[in-house]
């Protein structure tokens, strides 16, 4: 088994950028699902994102796969990294808040580390386990005490947990079948594959031609979700996946709650309270353990 890769300054910069893009995606999706069915939101998200990426894809000289066997890795990634988690999260957001769904998604690194260890792709080191657990404690502190969970909330939480598991398997799939594939090709082809998969389901289940015309806010949210939270985000995602490995790229889910707090404070004038500061510190410690460099240097001394 391979040891988990350490991340350099460029990797961390890309990871922070990705957390901003995906942190905003939770907000935009939360606006859209108030007016549109979750599967329809998924379809619009992946379709518009694919349309955005195709001109860049062709400009860089790439070509689409020409056989089923060469499309198969992208269909697998599209299913695990787009269709299933997007659909599960959006459905979950009809039962729980946007903030809680993003916090639950912070469990993705834990599932990713466990899945990688189960399939013998990366060692389950003590530091990584400690780091992920610290991260989970940190996001729990960020959430604080909540009202009692009812049946609908429990269902929403389970849906978001299932999405986190799907993301973990997506990282494994990418590690196995997409190593060496340029990031723009990975992103574009998986989005095209996702569009085909979800379009069939939407036509059979949602019947979008019967849905009332959404408001301008919902339409703008869908555009931002597709362009920023999907097209650009997946270029960054695959870049980190190639550079730093699957377990490291999933650390973004630990940063998203912090990003959401900072965005809320900057643009919505939301107060940052003591529990948010404490939670951020705990998450930071967790990231240090998972990265390993500072901890290993301390142990050597």
GIUR-V456958 format. One record per backbone hydrogen bond with DSSP energy under -0.5 kcal/mol. NH is the residue of the N-H (numbers start at 1). CO is the residue of the C=O. If there is no record, write none. Layout:
nh & co
NH & CO
NH & CO
This chain:
nh & co
2 & 121
12 & 8
13 & 9
14 & 10
15 & 11
16 & 12
17 & 13
18 & 14
19 & 15
20 & 16
21 & 17
22 & 18
23 & 19
24 & 20
25 & 21
26 & 22
27 & 23
28 & 24
29 & 25
30 & 26
31 & 27
32 & 28
33 & 29
34 & 31
35 & 32
36 & 32
41 & 37
42 & 38
43 & 39
44 & 40
45 & 41
46 & 42
47 & 43
48 & 44
49 & 45
50 & 46
51 & 47
52 & 48
53 & 49
54 & 50
55 & 51
56 & 52
57 & 53
58 & 54
59 & 55
60 & 56
61 & 58
62 & 57
71 & 67
72 & 68
73 & 69
74 & 71
75 & 71
76 & 72
77 & 73
78 & 74
79 & 75
80 & 76
81 & 77
82 & 78
83 & 78
84 & 79
86 & 82
87 & 82
87 & 83
88 & 84
89 & 85
90 & 86
91 & 87
92 & 88
93 & 89
94 & 91
95 & 92
96 & 92
101 & 97
102 & 98
103 & 99
104 & 100
105 & 101
106 & 103
107 & 104
108 & 105
111 & 107
112 & 108
113 & 109
114 & 110
115 & 111
116 & 112
117 & 113
118 & 114
119 & 115
120 & 117
121 & 116
122 & 116
123 & 2
125 & 123
129 & 125
130 & 126
131 & 127
132 & 128
133 & 129
134 & 130
135 & 131
136 & 132
137 & 133
138 & 134
139 & 135
140 & 136
141 & 137
142 & 138
143 & 139
144 & 140
154 & 150
155 & 151
156 & 152
157 & 153
158 & 154
159 & 155
160 & 156
161 & 157
162 & 158
163 & 159
164 & 160
165 & 161
166 & 162
167 & 163
168 & 164
169 & 165
170 & 166
171 & 167
172 & 168
173 & 169
174 & 170
175 & 171
176 & 172
177 & 173
178 & 174
181 & 178
185 & 182
186 & 182
187 & 183
188 & 184
189 & 185
190 & 186
191 & 187
192 & 188
193 & 189
194 & 190
195 & 191
196 & 192
197 & 193
198 & 194
199 & 195
200 & 196
201 & 197
202 & 198
203 & 199
204 & 200
205 & 201
206 & 202
207 & 202
210 & 207
211 & 208
219 & 215
220 & 216
221 & 217
222 & 218
223 & 219
224 & 220
225 & 221
226 & 222
227 & 223
228 & 224
229 & 224
231 & 226
232 & 227
233 & 228
234 & 230
235 & 231
236 & 232
237 & 233
238 & 234
239 & 235
240 & 236
241 & 237
242 & 238
243 & 239
244 & 240
245 & 240
245 & 241
249 & 245
250 & 246
251 & 248
252 & 249
253 & 250
254 & 251
255 & 251
255 & 252
256 & 252
259 & 255
260 & 256
261 & 257
262 & 258
263 & 259
264 & 260
265 & 261
266 & 262
267 & 263
268 & 263
268 & 264
270 & 264
273 & 271
276 & 273
277 & 273
278 & 274
279 & 275
280 & 276
281 & 277
282 & 278
283 & 279
284 & 280
285 & 281
286 & 282
287 & 283
288 & 284
289 & 285
290 & 286
291 & 287
292 & 288
295 & 288
296 & 292
297 & 293
298 & 294
299 & 295
300 & 296
301 & 297
